[in-house]
Amino acid sequence: MLLVQWLREAEDDLVEIVSFIADRDEIAAQRLKDAIEFAASRVPEHPYLYRLGVVPGTREIVVHPNYIVVYRIASTCVEIVNVVHARQEYP
């Protein structure tokens, strides 16, 4: 089974999103963080299950109606590339 590797940009995205939400509701922020991390950890079991990404070579998990985890499948791991808001202009 492949390992999950979070790229620095994706880690930064997650921290920024969770911090923004925590300013308003800490419990909701923790729930979202847990949901995103859980979804990312499950990707290696079925890496091709999720939809094709907007950027060629990527795939996307809709974790919450507002948040998407963007990843790509490398030879030795699954790379979490970004975590984006669904309304965010991406890429």
C-alpha positions in Angstrom: 0.0 0.0 0.0 1.2 3.5 -0.8 2.1 6.0 1.9 0.5 9.5 2.3 2.8 12.4 2.0 1.6 15.9 2.7 3.4 18.6 0.7 4.3 21.8 2.5 1.7 23.8 0.6 -1.1 21.4 1.6 0.0 21.5 5.2 -0.1 25.3 5.1 -3.5 25.3 3.5 -4.9 23.0 6.2 -3.5 25.2 9.0 -4.9 28.4 7.4 -8.3 26.8 6.9 -8.5 25.4 10.5 -7.2 28.6 12.0 -9.8 30.7 10.1 -12.7 28.5 11.3 -11.3 28.1 14.8 -11.6 31.9 15.3 -15.4 31.4 15.0 -15.9 27.8 16.2 -13.1 25.7 17.6 -15.2 22.5 17.7 -16.2 22.8 14.0 -12.5 23.5 13.1 -11.3 20.4 14.8 -14.1 18.3 13.2 -13.1 19.6 9.7 -9.4 19.0 10.4 -10.2 15.4 11.5 -12.4 14.8 8.5 -9.7 16.1 6.1 -6.9 14.1 7.7 -9.1 10.9 7.8 -10.1 11.3 4.1 -6.4 11.8 3.1 -5.4 8.7 5.1 -7.9 6.5 3.3 -6.7 7.4 -0.2 -4.0 4.7 -0.5 -6.7 2.0 -0.1 -8.4 3.2 -3.3 -6.3 5.9 -4.9 -8.3 6.0 -8.1 -11.7 6.1 -6.4 -12.0 9.9 -6.4 -12.8 12.2 -9.2 -10.2 13.5 -11.7 -8.8 16.9 -10.7 -8.9 20.2 -12.4 -5.2 20.1 -12.8 -4.0 17.2 -15.1 -2.5 14.4 -13.1 -4.4 15.1 -9.9 -7.5 13.7 -8.2 -9.9 15.4 -5.8 -11.7 14.3 -2.6 -14.7 16.4 -1.7 -14.4 16.1 2.1 -17.1 18.7 2.9 -19.3 20.6 0.5 -16.9 23.5 1.0 -13.5 21.8 1.1 -11.6 19.7 -1.4 -8.3 17.7 -0.9 -6.2 17.7 -4.1 -3.8 14.8 -4.5 -1.6 13.0 -7.0 -0.5 9.4 -7.2 3.3 9.1 -7.3 5.3 5.9 -7.8 6.0 5.4 -4.0 3.3 7.5 -2.3 0.1 9.6 -2.6 1.0 13.3 -2.4 -1.5 15.6 -0.8 -1.0 18.7 -3.0 -3.5 21.2 -1.7 -6.6 21.7 0.5 -8.9 24.3 -1.1 -12.2 25.9 -0.5 -14.7 24.8 -3.2 -15.3 28.4 -4.2 -11.6 29.2 -4.4 -10.2 29.8 -7.9 -7.9 26.8 -8.4 -5.3 26.4 -9.8 
